[in-house]
Amino acid sequence: MLRPFAFALFGLVPGLALAAVPIDSLENGMTATVAGTVERITDEDEFRLTDASGSSTVYIGPQIVPFDVGETVTVEGTVDRDGLGLELYAREAVRADGSVLQFSHSYD
């Protein structure tokens, strides 16, 4: 059995269909997977995810952020432009231990 870190080497994570891309390559309207470290919790339902290329707000609402600052996660979702810049509306996240979290948004 392959461990989660083996998938990270190839930019793929079990449960996520897309290869991870650098955060600074996100564009409005695209569906993307990014991997990084939770930099800070900015609201009860959003956080900043940082990789070597930059950082992005990740919205998981209406749920409460289940991650800790410093935790490594891979997130798949749709990029949208909000008033302050680009934001990733997460549909799924995978923790470093391989556990998968699903997110449903009220507008889906």
N, C-alpha and C positions, 0 to 999 in steps of 0.2 A: 504494500500500500504506500502511495506517495504521501508525504507529509505536506502541510500547507506551504512551507517555505520553498519546496521544490516547484510548486506552481508559480510562486512569486518570481523565481528565476527566469521563467519564460513569459512573465507578464499575464499569465492566465490564472484564474482562481476558480475552483469548483463552484458551480451554481451561477457564475457570471459568464455570459456569452461573449463579451468583448474583451480584447486585450487592453490592459491598462495603458493610458496615454498620460503624458505630462500635463499637469494642471494648467500651465501657461498656453497649452494648445486648445483649450476649451473655446468653443464658439457658440453663440446663441442658436438655440434650436436643435443642436446635435444631441444624440444619445451617446453617452460615454461612460467608461469605467476609469476611475482614478484610484491610486493607492498612495497613502501617506500617513502622517501622524496627526492626531487631534491636537491642534495648537491651543485652542481655548473653546469654551462653551460660551456662545454669544447670546443665547436666549434658551428658554426651556425646550424649544424644538429645532434649534439650529446650532451649528458649530463651524469652526474654521479648520479646514484640512490643509496640511502643508506637505509639499514634496520638494525635491531639489530645485524645481523650476519656479515655484511660487506657491500661492495659497488661494483657496476659494471657500466661500460660505457654502455649507451643505445644509439643506432644509429637509427635515424628516417628519414634520408635523402631520397630523396633530399629536403625535406621540412625544414623550419626554426623551431627551437624548440619553441613550443607554451606554454611552462611552465615557471613559475617563480621559482627562488631559494626559497626553503622552502615549496614549494607546495607538497602535498601528492598525489601520483598517483599509479595506478596499471597498469602494462604493460605486454602484452603477445607478445612473439616472439620466434625467433630461436637463440640459442647460437652458436657463432662462435669464433674461436681463431684467434685473430689478432696478430700483432707483439708484443704487450705489455701485452697480456693476453686475458681473455674471454670478449666478447662483446655481448650484446643482440640486435639483429636486430628486432626492434619493428614492429608489424603488427597492434596492437590496444592498446589504453590506455584509462583508465577511470579515470576521475578527482574525487575528493572527493564529488562533487555535483552530480555525476552520469552521467555527460556528457561524451559521447564516441567519441574518435578520431580514425580514421583509417589512416594507413600509407601504402603507396605503394612504393616499391623500384624498381629502374630501371632494376634490374636483374631478377625480378619476371616474 
